């Protein structure tokens, strides 16, 4: 029996004059994790959508277990054992349905599945699927009530329930904590041992080193390198996908300016320890910690999405207690939220309007929109962030996920602010896009305070002047990003080895 699960040969796909796939040749072997790397716009998502029946290829062939495979729909692909967990979580779950219905959705959609299923049987089967994932949720709970990480796990659990021949995972750990990611890795190990072929799309070094049997690099719609010799050469794969070497990030630290934001005994949750610190003009401060450490909750408090459980805030020396995002924006506090699909992208608008939407009044005169002003702003962001598009009039949905993320960050860089908060701004972007976004954030940091929420330590080290560690909604470390003791920082991330208050004050002073 052949060890090849999927054989792709000569695959092409174009959208109008835009050739997205240019003769893809790829073998996916049983019992092997193939990591696919490629810059945003390289064609990864289009390749996945052809394999799983969303798009039809223009030419070329796919063979599954030696038989020609041309799925007409995603359901057709699933029935044949090709299961995909997409990067956008909302593509894998239906928020208005409960967990049980989401886990059993494909069973319900089968022609012989029956329109009405016995609730007790469905929930019992859903609990079995959830238990196999160690997903501890009430299957009667609406998915809309779940956090981002649990939604991701529901989407993955739904995929795992099919016992796939080929499992495709697109940036599956972007919303998962370290514990949840390890749970996923254990399941992938089990599937690999059972002979499942796995195509894993990621740029996270930690994921790749943990899982990859080989790395395939993609650029401009073509496979440009395969790396299977152990130890896997990650740097060579990055160079192949970019077409050039990647220079080390070179931070030029400048002295911090005047205090912008002060937190005085701020409590993120009722049981958490209070936070007291100052964020200054001109500095980029990264808050890091595990998923659930409190980064997003703190960002929500600063942006007026939720109230603190105690303490006070001051902005430019004046009391600051926003009751809504509108009040925060009026005070010059901007936030680029986590999860662009749910909280950021306006799917019914073009790229220009997606950038200018929070500031439409600045592009209007006497109730009339000034289209030229909007386009000039959008064109500047497209140029500065190197957003890959035909023009600023493109529909946002035609952009790759990474370029959509650049648009979301660019939206809040388009106008001056006192405090800019970016919650996981590098989520789902390749290493070059990460550098583009990080460079622009630092280039524009003069005159404002900048806070970046990030879970990945390599992202933190590339962008921050100062690193603040959160654990259990409290600060466990505060460091200048110079001569850093990474072991100490990682201990603080895990909630152990926290610095003393005196050390924190010293660190704060050095960071300021």
Backbone torsions as a table, in degrees:
resi	resn	phi	psi	omega
1	UNK	NA	136.0	-178.4
2	UNK	-67.0	146.1	176.8
3	UNK	-86.4	-4.4	-179.2
4	UNK	-86.8	123.1	176.8
5	UNK	-86.8	-46.0	-177.3
6	UNK	-130.4	130.9	176.0
7	UNK	-121.2	119.2	179.8
8	UNK	-111.8	128.1	-177.9
9	UNK	-138.8	128.4	174.1
10	UNK	62.3	28.6	-173.2
11	UNK	-74.6	128.0	176.8
12	UNK	-128.7	152.4	175.8
13	UNK	-157.3	131.3	177.0
14	UNK	-130.7	148.9	171.7
15	UNK	-115.7	102.1	-172.2
16	UNK	65.1	-126.3	179.2
17	UNK	-89.0	-3.3	-177.3
18	UNK	-87.9	106.4	179.4
19	UNK	-83.4	108.9	-173.6
20	UNK	-92.1	-40.8	175.6
21	UNK	-116.8	130.8	-172.0
22	UNK	-124.1	64.5	176.7
23	UNK	80.7	58.8	-178.4
24	UNK	-75.9	128.4	172.2
25	UNK	-122.0	120.5	-173.8
26	UNK	-154.5	134.7	174.0
27	UNK	-110.7	132.4	175.6
28	UNK	-117.4	116.4	-172.1
29	UNK	-93.9	151.1	176.2
30	UNK	-66.3	141.1	177.9
31	UNK	68.5	28.0	-178.0
32	UNK	-138.7	139.9	174.3
33	UNK	-98.5	113.1	175.7
34	UNK	-100.3	118.3	176.6
35	UNK	-90.3	125.6	177.9
36	UNK	-103.7	120.4	178.3
37	UNK	-115.0	143.6	176.1
38	UNK	-171.9	146.9	177.6
39	UNK	-64.5	160.0	177.2
40	UNK	-58.7	128.6	-177.3
41	UNK	91.6	3.2	-179.6
42	UNK	-72.7	-19.3	179.8
43	UNK	112.8	6.3	-177.1
44	UNK	-59.5	-49.4	-176.9
45	UNK	-65.1	-38.1	178.0
46	UNK	-64.9	-42.1	177.4
47	UNK	-58.7	-46.2	179.1
48	UNK	-61.2	-42.5	-177.4
49	UNK	-67.6	-29.3	174.3
50	UNK	-70.6	-44.7	-179.3
51	UNK	-62.0	-37.0	-174.7
52	UNK	-99.8	13.5	168.1
53	UNK	88.4	9.4	176.4
54	UNK	-77.4	-42.8	177.1
55	UNK	-116.8	155.2	171.6
56	UNK	-99.0	135.5	177.2
57	UNK	-69.6	151.5	175.4
58	UNK	-78.3	-35.9	177.6
59	UNK	-157.4	171.5	-177.7
60	UNK	96.4	-178.0	-172.8
61	UNK	-144.7	147.1	170.7
62	UNK	-121.1	133.3	175.3
63	UNK	-120.6	131.5	178.1
64	UNK	-112.9	115.5	-176.0
65	UNK	52.2	40.4	174.9
66	UNK	85.6	-5.4	-177.9
67	UNK	-110.2	140.1	179.1
68	UNK	-55.2	135.1	-173.8
69	UNK	-132.6	116.9	-179.8
70	UNK	-140.9	77.9	-174.7
71	UNK	-63.7	137.5	-179.8
72	UNK	-86.9	-26.9	-178.7
73	UNK	-146.3	163.8	173.9
74	UNK	-58.1	-35.9	178.4
75	UNK	-64.4	-36.9	176.5
76	UNK	-62.8	-42.4	178.2
77	UNK	-63.3	-43.7	-179.5
78	UNK	-61.1	-43.3	-179.8
79	UNK	-61.6	-27.3	179.2
80	UNK	-92.8	4.9	174.9
81	UNK	92.1	15.0	176.6
82	UNK	-107.1	109.9	-171.8
83	UNK	-121.8	135.2	-175.2
84	UNK	-125.0	135.2	168.4
85	UNK	-109.2	109.7	-173.9
86	UNK	-78.5	160.3	179.6
87	UNK	-62.4	-41.2	177.4
88	UNK	-76.8	115.0	-175.4
89	UNK	-59.7	-34.8	-177.6
90	UNK	-68.2	-12.4	173.2
91	UNK	-79.1	-12.3	-176.4
92	UNK	-111.6	-9.7	179.6
93	UNK	-137.6	159.6	173.9
94	UNK	-114.3	105.1	-171.5
95	UNK	-57.9	-30.7	-175.4
96	UNK	-76.5	-12.4	178.5
97	UNK	-96.6	160.0	177.8
98	UNK	-77.8	172.0	-176.3
99	UNK	-60.6	-43.5	-178.7
100	UNK	-59.3	-45.6	-179.6
101	UNK	-64.0	-38.2	177.3
102	UNK	-64.5	-43.3	-178.9
103	UNK	-68.2	-28.3	-177.1
104	UNK	-104.0	10.8	-172.2
105	UNK	-58.9	-43.3	-177.8
106	UNK	-68.9	-33.5	175.7
107	UNK	-65.7	-41.4	179.4
108	UNK	-65.0	-31.2	-176.2
109	UNK	-81.8	-10.5	179.6
110	UNK	-64.1	142.5	179.5
111	UNK	-57.4	-33.5	-179.0
112	UNK	-97.9	9.3	-176.8
113	UNK	-80.1	-18.9	-178.6
114	UNK	83.5	140.2	-179.1
115	UNK	-71.4	-38.7	179.7
116	UNK	-106.8	125.9	176.3
117	UNK	-110.8	147.5	177.2
118	UNK	-66.0	123.6	-175.0
119	UNK	-58.0	-41.9	-177.1
120	UNK	-63.6	-44.1	179.9
121	UNK	-66.2	-41.2	-178.4
122	UNK	-64.1	-43.6	-179.0
123	UNK	-68.7	-35.1	178.2
124	UNK	-63.5	-44.2	178.9
125	UNK	-66.5	-39.3	179.1
126	UNK	-62.5	-39.4	178.7
127	UNK	-64.4	-36.5	177.3
128	UNK	-62.7	-44.4	-180.0
129	UNK	-63.9	-45.5	179.6
130	UNK	-61.7	-40.6	-179.6
131	UNK	-64.4	-37.1	179.5
132	UNK	-64.1	-26.4	177.3
133	UNK	-94.1	-2.6	-172.5
134	UNK	54.7	40.3	179.4
135	UNK	-92.2	107.3	-172.8
136	UNK	-95.6	80.1	176.6
137	UNK	-136.2	157.5	173.1
138	UNK	-77.5	118.4	-175.1
139	UNK	-67.6	-11.1	176.5
140	UNK	-87.1	-5.7	-176.1
141	UNK	-79.1	135.3	175.6
142	UNK	-62.0	139.7	180.0
143	UNK	-62.2	-29.2	178.8
144	UNK	-61.7	-20.7	179.0
145	UNK	-85.7	-8.2	-177.3
146	UNK	-85.4	154.3	172.2
147	UNK	-72.7	171.2	-176.7
148	UNK	-59.5	-44.5	-177.5
149	UNK	-63.7	-43.6	179.6
150	UNK	-66.7	-34.9	175.6
151	UNK	-61.9	-42.3	178.8
152	UNK	-61.4	-42.6	-180.0
153	UNK	-66.6	-34.4	175.8
154	UNK	-63.8	-44.1	178.5
155	UNK	-61.4	-41.2	179.6
156	UNK	-69.1	-41.7	178.9
157	UNK	-61.3	-40.4	177.7
158	UNK	-60.0	-40.7	179.3
159	UNK	-67.7	-43.2	-177.5
160	UNK	-62.8	-29.1	-176.0
161	UNK	-64.0	-16.0	-176.1
162	UNK	-87.4	-2.2	-176.0
163	UNK	47.6	65.6	-168.9
164	UNK	-71.4	155.3	168.3
165	UNK	-81.5	-41.0	176.1
166	UNK	-130.3	125.0	176.2
167	UNK	-111.8	123.5	178.7
168	UNK	-109.1	123.4	-178.8
169	UNK	-121.1	118.0	-176.6
170	UNK	-105.4	106.1	-178.5
171	UNK	46.7	55.9	-171.7
172	UNK	-73.9	-18.0	-175.8
173	UNK	-99.2	6.7	-173.9
174	UNK	-62.6	-24.9	-179.2
175	UNK	-115.7	12.4	-174.0
176	UNK	-104.4	145.8	172.5
177	UNK	-72.5	171.0	178.9
178	UNK	-60.5	-41.2	179.5
179	UNK	-64.3	-44.1	180.0
180	UNK	-67.2	-38.1	177.8
181	UNK	-64.6	-41.2	178.1
182	UNK	-63.5	-35.5	176.3
183	UNK	-62.7	-42.6	177.3
184	UNK	-64.3	-42.9	-179.8
185	UNK	-60.6	-39.2	178.0
186	UNK	-62.3	-41.3	177.6
187	UNK	-65.8	-39.7	177.5
188	UNK	-63.4	-41.6	176.0
189	UNK	-57.5	-42.6	-179.2
190	UNK	-64.9	-42.4	179.1
191	UNK	-67.5	-39.3	177.6
192	UNK	-62.1	-43.6	178.7
193	UNK	-63.7	-26.4	179.2
194	UNK	-85.0	-0.4	175.8
195	UNK	94.8	11.8	178.3
196	UNK	-78.0	137.6	172.3
197	UNK	-83.8	135.5	-176.2
198	UNK	-128.0	125.5	173.5
199	UNK	-107.2	115.5	-170.8
200	UNK	-117.4	114.5	-178.1
201	UNK	-99.1	118.1	-177.4
202	UNK	-165.7	156.1	170.5
203	UNK	-118.8	3.7	-177.9
204	UNK	-75.2	118.5	-178.0
205	UNK	-57.4	-41.1	-177.5
206	UNK	-63.5	-40.4	178.0
207	UNK	-63.8	-46.8	-174.6
208	UNK	-64.3	-44.4	-179.5
209	UNK	-65.8	-31.2	-179.4
210	UNK	-76.5	-34.2	-166.3
211	UNK	-115.1	-32.7	-162.6
212	UNK	-68.3	131.2	165.5
213	UNK	-89.7	-28.6	172.9
214	UNK	-157.9	160.3	179.4
215	UNK	-119.4	133.2	174.7
216	UNK	-115.5	126.7	-179.2
217	UNK	-102.6	138.2	-177.4
218	UNK	-126.0	138.9	177.5
219	UNK	-149.1	132.7	177.3
220	UNK	50.4	43.0	174.3
221	UNK	79.8	11.8	-179.1
222	UNK	-132.2	154.8	170.4
223	UNK	-81.7	121.3	-174.2
224	UNK	-115.1	1.2	178.5
225	UNK	-178.4	141.4	174.8
226	UNK	-127.6	130.2	-174.1
227	UNK	-125.8	108.2	-176.2
228	UNK	-123.0	-12.8	-178.1
229	UNK	-73.9	132.1	-178.6
230	UNK	-88.3	142.0	-7.1
231	UNK	-71.1	144.5	-177.0
232	UNK	-62.6	136.1	-176.2
233	UNK	-90.7	88.6	-178.0
234	UNK	-63.0	-42.5	-178.4
235	UNK	-63.3	-38.9	178.0
236	UNK	-66.2	-37.0	178.2
237	UNK	-65.3	-40.9	177.5
238	UNK	-63.2	-44.5	179.5
239	UNK	-62.2	-38.6	179.3
240	UNK	-66.4	-42.5	-176.9
241	UNK	-70.8	-27.9	179.6
242	UNK	-89.7	-24.7	-176.4
243	UNK	85.3	5.6	178.1
244	UNK	-161.4	167.5	178.3
245	UNK	-72.4	155.3	179.3
246	UNK	-103.2	114.3	178.0
247	UNK	-72.7	150.2	176.5
248	UNK	-65.8	143.2	175.6
249	UNK	-64.3	135.8	-177.2
250	UNK	-122.1	96.9	-178.2
251	UNK	-77.2	129.0	173.7
252	UNK	-106.1	99.3	-177.5
253	UNK	-76.3	133.9	175.3
254	UNK	-119.2	154.3	-179.3
255	UNK	-59.7	141.2	178.0
256	UNK	-71.3	151.5	-179.0
257	UNK	-95.6	-147.9	-175.5
258	UNK	-69.0	154.9	176.2
259	UNK	-61.8	134.4	177.2
260	UNK	-108.1	-53.1	-176.7
261	UNK	-121.6	131.0	174.6
262	UNK	-123.3	130.0	173.2
263	UNK	-106.8	127.5	-176.3
264	UNK	-122.2	102.3	179.5
265	UNK	60.2	31.5	-176.9
266	UNK	-70.3	131.3	177.6
267	UNK	-111.7	118.4	-179.4
268	UNK	-73.7	-36.3	175.8
269	UNK	-135.5	165.8	-173.9
270	UNK	-61.3	-34.6	-175.0
271	UNK	-94.7	-6.4	-173.2
272	UNK	-79.4	157.8	174.7
273	UNK	-73.1	146.5	-178.3
274	UNK	-68.4	151.5	179.8
275	UNK	-112.3	126.3	174.4
276	UNK	-129.2	117.2	179.7
277	UNK	-164.1	169.1	-179.9
278	UNK	-128.5	137.1	175.1
279	UNK	-112.9	130.4	-171.3
280	UNK	-106.3	161.4	173.7
281	UNK	-62.2	151.4	173.3
282	UNK	76.3	-10.6	-178.4
283	UNK	-103.3	147.7	173.7
284	UNK	-105.1	116.8	-176.7
285	UNK	-109.9	122.7	177.4
286	UNK	-98.4	126.2	169.5
287	UNK	-96.9	123.6	-179.4
288	UNK	-126.8	162.2	-178.2
289	UNK	160.1	170.7	179.8
290	UNK	-68.5	162.5	171.2
291	UNK	-57.9	129.6	-177.5
292	UNK	94.8	-1.4	-178.8
293	UNK	-72.9	-19.4	178.8
294	UNK	119.9	5.3	-177.4
295	UNK	-62.4	-51.8	-177.8
296	UNK	-67.0	-36.6	178.9
297	UNK	-64.9	-41.6	177.7
298	UNK	-63.8	-43.3	177.9
299	UNK	-59.7	-40.1	-179.4
300	UNK	-64.6	-38.0	177.2
301	UNK	-64.8	-45.5	-178.3
302	UNK	-63.7	-28.0	-176.1
303	UNK	-99.8	6.6	175.7
304	UNK	79.6	15.1	179.0
305	UNK	-84.0	-23.6	175.1
306	UNK	-150.8	158.2	-178.0
307	UNK	-92.2	146.9	174.4
308	UNK	-70.1	162.0	178.2
309	UNK	-90.4	2.3	178.4
310	UNK	169.2	166.5	177.5
311	UNK	85.7	-170.0	-174.9
312	UNK	-145.5	161.8	176.4
313	UNK	-128.5	149.5	175.1
314	UNK	-132.2	136.1	178.9
315	UNK	-120.4	119.2	-176.0
316	UNK	52.2	38.2	175.6
317	UNK	85.7	-9.9	-178.0
318	UNK	-103.9	150.7	176.9
319	UNK	-56.0	139.9	-176.7
320	UNK	-135.0	116.0	-179.9
321	UNK	-147.4	72.4	-174.9
322	UNK	-65.6	137.9	178.1
323	UNK	-96.0	-7.5	-177.8
324	UNK	-161.1	162.0	174.1
325	UNK	-59.5	-33.6	178.4
326	UNK	-59.6	-42.4	177.4
327	UNK	-65.9	-38.5	178.3
328	UNK	-62.7	-46.3	-179.6
329	UNK	-62.2	-39.6	178.3
330	UNK	-62.3	-29.2	178.5
331	UNK	-86.1	1.3	-180.0
332	UNK	83.7	22.6	176.9
333	UNK	-107.2	116.2	-177.4
334	UNK	-113.2	150.7	176.0
335	UNK	-141.1	130.3	169.4
336	UNK	-95.2	111.8	-170.9
337	UNK	-79.9	162.6	171.4
338	UNK	-71.3	154.6	175.6
339	UNK	65.8	75.6	-175.9
340	UNK	-60.6	-32.8	-176.0
341	UNK	-62.9	-38.4	-177.6
342	UNK	-90.6	-39.9	-168.8
343	UNK	-111.9	0.2	-172.5
344	UNK	-130.3	-61.5	-170.9
345	UNK	-68.9	133.2	172.7
346	UNK	-100.1	98.0	-169.8
347	UNK	-64.8	-24.2	-176.9
348	UNK	-90.3	8.9	-177.3
349	UNK	-126.0	162.8	179.8
350	UNK	-82.0	178.3	-177.5
351	UNK	-60.0	-42.6	-178.3
352	UNK	-59.3	-51.5	-177.8
353	UNK	-66.0	-31.3	176.2
354	UNK	-63.4	-30.3	178.5
355	UNK	-80.6	-40.8	-169.8
356	UNK	-92.3	-7.9	-168.5
357	UNK	-55.8	-37.1	-179.6
358	UNK	-71.5	-13.9	-171.2
359	UNK	-127.4	36.4	-175.3
360	UNK	-62.1	-30.8	-179.0
361	UNK	-62.8	-24.8	179.9
362	UNK	-79.9	-10.6	179.3
363	UNK	-114.7	28.0	-177.7
364	UNK	-133.6	153.8	175.0
365	UNK	-142.1	121.7	179.4
366	UNK	53.9	45.0	176.8
367	UNK	72.1	5.7	178.1
368	UNK	-107.9	131.6	178.8
369	UNK	-72.6	138.0	176.2
370	UNK	-97.7	93.9	-175.5
371	UNK	-59.1	-36.4	-179.2
372	UNK	-64.5	-40.7	178.8
373	UNK	-63.1	-44.0	177.9
374	UNK	-59.9	-48.3	-176.5
375	UNK	-64.3	-38.6	179.2
376	UNK	-62.9	-41.5	177.3
377	UNK	-62.6	-47.1	-178.5
378	UNK	-64.7	-41.6	-179.5
379	UNK	-63.0	-35.6	178.0
380	UNK	-65.8	-41.3	178.5
381	UNK	-67.3	-42.4	177.7
382	UNK	-57.4	-43.7	-179.6
383	UNK	-68.9	-46.9	-173.2
384	UNK	-69.4	-33.3	-178.7
385	UNK	-100.5	5.1	178.5
386	UNK	52.7	51.0	178.9
387	UNK	-76.9	125.5	-178.2
388	UNK	-81.9	112.1	179.6
389	UNK	-160.1	169.0	175.5
390	UNK	-77.4	-42.2	177.6
391	UNK	-163.4	172.7	178.7
392	UNK	-71.2	-6.2	177.0
393	UNK	-91.0	-0.7	-178.5
394	UNK	-61.5	145.1	170.8
395	UNK	-64.2	136.4	-176.2
396	UNK	-60.3	-29.9	-178.0
397	UNK	-70.1	-13.7	179.0
398	UNK	-83.7	-9.7	-178.9
399	UNK	-85.8	151.6	173.6
400	UNK	-66.1	163.2	-179.3
401	UNK	-57.9	-41.0	-179.6
402	UNK	-66.8	-37.4	178.3
403	UNK	-73.3	-31.8	171.6
404	UNK	-61.6	-39.4	178.8
405	UNK	-64.2	-38.7	176.3
406	UNK	-61.5	-39.0	177.9
407	UNK	-62.4	-42.2	-178.5
408	UNK	-64.1	-41.3	176.9
409	UNK	-68.7	-42.9	-179.5
410	UNK	-60.9	-31.8	177.6
411	UNK	-52.8	-43.4	-174.4
412	UNK	-91.3	-9.1	173.1
413	UNK	-91.2	-8.3	-173.9
414	UNK	-74.1	-17.5	-179.7
415	UNK	-130.6	149.9	178.3
416	UNK	-68.1	148.2	-179.2
417	UNK	-140.9	163.0	171.7
418	UNK	-85.1	-40.0	-179.2
419	UNK	-138.9	125.0	177.3
420	UNK	-113.5	124.8	179.3
421	UNK	-114.2	126.3	179.3
422	UNK	-122.8	112.6	-177.1
423	UNK	-94.9	108.1	-177.9
424	UNK	51.4	59.3	-176.4
425	UNK	-69.7	-13.5	-178.2
426	UNK	-101.5	11.5	-176.7
427	UNK	-63.8	122.5	175.0
428	UNK	75.3	18.2	178.8
429	UNK	-114.7	153.5	179.8
430	UNK	-78.1	174.2	-172.5
431	UNK	-64.8	-35.5	178.9
432	UNK	-69.7	-42.3	177.6
433	UNK	-63.1	-36.8	177.2
434	UNK	-60.7	-43.6	178.1
435	UNK	-65.2	-40.1	179.3
436	UNK	-60.6	-47.1	-178.7
437	UNK	-66.1	-46.0	-179.0
438	UNK	-61.8	-41.4	178.9
439	UNK	-61.8	-43.5	-179.0
440	UNK	-66.9	-38.5	178.1
441	UNK	-60.6	-45.6	-178.0
442	UNK	-71.6	-37.3	-179.7
443	UNK	-63.6	-29.8	-176.3
444	UNK	-101.1	9.2	-172.2
445	UNK	-74.5	-16.9	-177.2
446	UNK	-59.8	127.3	174.7
447	UNK	93.6	-10.6	178.3
448	UNK	-129.5	166.1	168.3
449	UNK	-95.5	139.7	-178.5
450	UNK	-125.9	128.4	176.6
451	UNK	-117.2	128.5	176.3
452	UNK	-118.7	122.2	174.1
453	UNK	-92.0	121.8	-177.0
454	UNK	-149.4	139.4	-179.3
455	UNK	-94.2	-29.3	-175.4
456	UNK	-85.1	126.5	-174.5
457	UNK	-66.0	-34.4	179.8
458	UNK	-66.3	-32.9	175.5
459	UNK	-66.2	-42.5	-179.3
460	UNK	-61.3	-47.0	-176.1
461	UNK	-65.3	-28.4	-177.0
462	UNK	-79.3	-19.9	-170.7
463	UNK	-118.7	-23.5	-164.9
464	UNK	-92.4	141.4	163.3
465	UNK	-82.7	-29.4	-175.3
466	UNK	-144.0	142.6	-175.8
467	UNK	-121.8	123.2	177.0
468	UNK	-114.2	127.0	-176.8
469	UNK	-98.5	131.2	175.8
470	UNK	-111.8	141.5	172.2
471	UNK	-149.6	130.8	-178.6
472	UNK	52.5	43.0	174.1
473	UNK	66.9	19.8	179.8
474	UNK	-136.5	158.3	178.8
475	UNK	-80.1	125.9	176.1
476	UNK	-113.0	-3.9	177.5
477	UNK	-168.2	149.3	-179.9
478	UNK	-145.4	114.2	-169.6
479	UNK	-136.1	142.5	164.5
480	UNK	-72.0	141.2	-178.6
481	UNK	-82.5	65.6	-179.9
482	UNK	-154.6	128.7	-177.1
483	UNK	50.3	49.5	-172.1
484	UNK	-78.6	139.0	173.5
485	UNK	-89.9	94.7	-174.1
486	UNK	-65.3	-32.7	178.1
487	UNK	-63.0	-41.2	177.4
488	UNK	-63.5	-44.9	-179.3
489	UNK	-61.3	-44.6	-178.6
490	UNK	-67.0	-32.5	175.2
491	UNK	-65.5	-39.1	178.3
492	UNK	-68.1	-37.4	176.3
493	UNK	-58.7	-39.7	-179.7
494	UNK	-77.9	-3.8	178.6
495	UNK	92.6	3.4	178.5
496	UNK	-113.4	162.2	174.6
497	UNK	65.6	29.0	-179.4
498	UNK	-62.7	144.2	178.1
499	UNK	-72.4	158.6	178.7
500	UNK	-78.4	161.9	177.4
501	UNK	-54.3	-39.8	-180.0
502	UNK	-63.4	-42.4	178.6
503	UNK	-62.9	-41.0	178.9
504	UNK	-59.2	-43.9	-179.6
505	UNK	-62.9	-40.5	178.7
506	UNK	-64.1	-42.3	179.8
507	UNK	-63.8	-41.6	179.9
508	UNK	-61.0	-43.3	-179.7
509	UNK	-62.5	-43.1	-179.2
510	UNK	-68.2	-35.3	178.3
511	UNK	-70.6	-27.9	-178.6
512	UNK	-82.9	NA	NA
